[in-house]
Amino acid sequence: MNFRYFLTTTLCLISLGTQAKTTADGAWARATVPGQNMGGAFITLTSDQDATLIGASSPVSEKMELHTMKMEGEKMVMAQVSSIPLPANTQVELKPGSLHLMFMGLKQPLTEGQNIAITLKIKLSSGYVETLTIQAPVKSLAHSVMHH
C-alpha cells in the first residue's frame, strides 16, 4: 500500500516537472481581403520555464509559419524563423512589425468578428513538446492599424 502511494506521488511529481504552464494573452488575427492567401496572427506568450515556440497550425490555412521583420538595406522585410525563444517568466509579444504568426494558404478570407482556432507547439527545455490551443478573434485592418 505504501509503495503504491510512493509510486503515484513520484509519478505526479515527475510529470509536474516536465510540463510548463504557458499562457497566451491578447490573441488576435488581422482581417484579410478576398484573394489574399496569407494573414497574420498576434499574441503575448509567457512560460513559467525556458521554452521555445516551434510551430503553429490552424484549420483556416494550409500551414502556419513563425515570422519576424528585419531590415535589409533600406527596407523592412518579413523572414521566416524556425523557432521563437520563450525565456522563463518573460512576456514575449508577437505583434505587427516584429515577431508574429503567419497563416499560409488561407482557405477563405479572415473576416472581422470570426474566431480562429490556433494550436501552438511549445518545446520545453526537457525536450517535452506541449500544445496550447487558443482562440484568436479577427479584427479589422483599420483596428489593427489604429491600435497596434
For each residue, the residues with C-beta under 8 A, 3 or more apart:
1: 4 5
2: 5 6
3: 6 7
4: 1 7 8
5: 1 2 8 9
6: 2 3 9 10
7: 3 4 10 11
8: 4 5 11 12
9: 5 6 12 13
10: 6 7 13 14
11: 7 8 14 15
12: 8 9 15 16
13: 9 10 16 17
14: 10 11 17 18
15: 11 12 18 19
16: 12 13 19
17: 13 14 126
18: 14 15 124 126 128
19: 15 16 124 128 130
20: 47 48 49 51 122 124 130
21: 47 48
22: 45 46 47 48 51 86 120 122 130 132
23: 45 46 47
24: 27 43 44 45 120 132 134
25: 43 44 45 46
26: 42 43 44
27: 24 41 42 43 118 134 135 136 137
28: 41 42 43 136 137 138 139 144
29: 39 40 41 42 103 110 116 118 136 137 138 139
30: 39 40 41 42 96 110 138 139 141 144
31: 109 110 111 112 138 139 140 141 144
32: 36 38 39 106 109 110
33: 36 109
34: 109
35:
36: 32 33 39 106 109
37: 104 105 106
38: 32 102 103 104 105 106
39: 29 30 32 36 61 102 103 106 110
40: 29 30 96 100 101 102 103
41: 27 28 29 30 56 58 64 94 100 101 102 103 116 118 136
42: 26 27 28 29 30 93 94 95 96 100 101 148
43: 24 25 26 27 28 94 101 118 134 136
44: 24 25 26 91 92 93 94
45: 22 23 24 25 53 86 91 92 94 120
46: 22 23 25 86 89 90 91 92
47: 20 21 22 23 50 51 86 87 88 89 122
48: 20 21 22 88 89
49: 20 88 124 125
50: 47 85 86 87 88 124 125
51: 20 22 47 86 88 122 123 124 125
52: 83 84 85 86 122 123
53: 45 56 66 83 84 86 92 120 121 122
54: 82 83 121 122 123 129
55: 64 66 120 121
56: 41 53 64 65 66 101 118 119 120 121
57: 63 64 118 119 121
58: 41 61 64 103 116 117 118 119
59: 117
60: 103 106 107 108 110 116 117
61: 39 58 64 103 104 105 106 107
62: 104 105 107
63: 57 104 105
64: 41 55 56 57 58 61 101 102 103 104 118
65: 56 80 101 102 104
66: 53 55 56 80 81 82 83 84 99 101 102
67: 78 79 80 81 99 100 101 102
68: 78 79 81 98 99 100
69: 76 77 78 79 97 98
70: 76 77 79
71: 74 75 76 77
72: 75 76 77
73:
74: 71
75: 71 72
76: 69 70 71 72 97
77: 69 70 71 72
78: 67 68 69 102
79: 67 68 69 70
80: 65 66 67 102
81: 66 67 68 84 99
82: 54 66
83: 52 53 54 66 123
84: 52 53 66 81 92 94 99
85: 50 52 92
86: 22 45 46 47 50 51 52 53 90 92 122
87: 47 50 90 92
88: 47 48 49 50 51
89: 46 47 48
90: 46 86 87
91: 44 45 46
92: 44 45 46 53 84 85 86 87 99
93: 42 44 98 99
94: 41 42 43 44 45 84 98 99 100 101
95: 42 98 99 100 148
96: 30 40 42 100 144 148
97: 69 76
98: 68 69 93 94 95
99: 66 67 68 81 84 92 93 94 95
100: 40 41 42 67 68 94 95 96
101: 40 41 42 43 56 64 65 66 67 94 118
102: 38 39 40 41 64 65 66 67 78 80
103: 29 38 39 40 41 58 60 61 64 106 110
104: 37 38 61 62 63 64 65
105: 37 38 61 62 63
106: 32 36 37 38 39 60 61 103 109 110
107: 60 61 62
108: 60
109: 31 32 33 34 36 106
110: 29 30 31 32 39 60 103 106 114 116 138
111: 31 114 138
112: 31 138 139 140 143
113: 137 138
114: 110 111 137 138
115: 135 136 137 138
116: 29 41 58 60 110 135 136 137 138
117: 58 59 60 133 134 135 136
118: 27 29 41 43 56 57 58 64 101 133 134 135 136
119: 56 57 58 131 132 133 134
120: 22 24 45 53 55 56 131 132 133 134
121: 53 54 55 56 57 129 130 131
122: 20 22 47 51 52 53 54 86 129 130 131 132
123: 51 52 54 83 127 128 129
124: 18 19 20 49 50 51 127 128 129 130
125: 49 50 51
126: 17 18
127: 123 124
128: 18 19 123 124
129: 54 121 122 123 124
130: 19 20 22 121 122 124
131: 119 120 121 122
132: 22 24 119 120 122
133: 117 118 119 120
134: 24 27 43 117 118 119 120
135: 27 115 116 117 118
136: 27 28 29 41 43 115 116 117 118
137: 27 28 29 113 114 115 116
138: 28 29 30 31 110 111 112 113 114 115 116
139: 28 29 30 31 112 143 144
140: 31 112 143 144
141: 30 31 144 145
142: 145 146
143: 112 139 140 146 147
144: 28 30 31 96 139 140 141 147 148
145: 141 142 148
146: 142 143
147: 143 144
148: 42 95 96 144 145
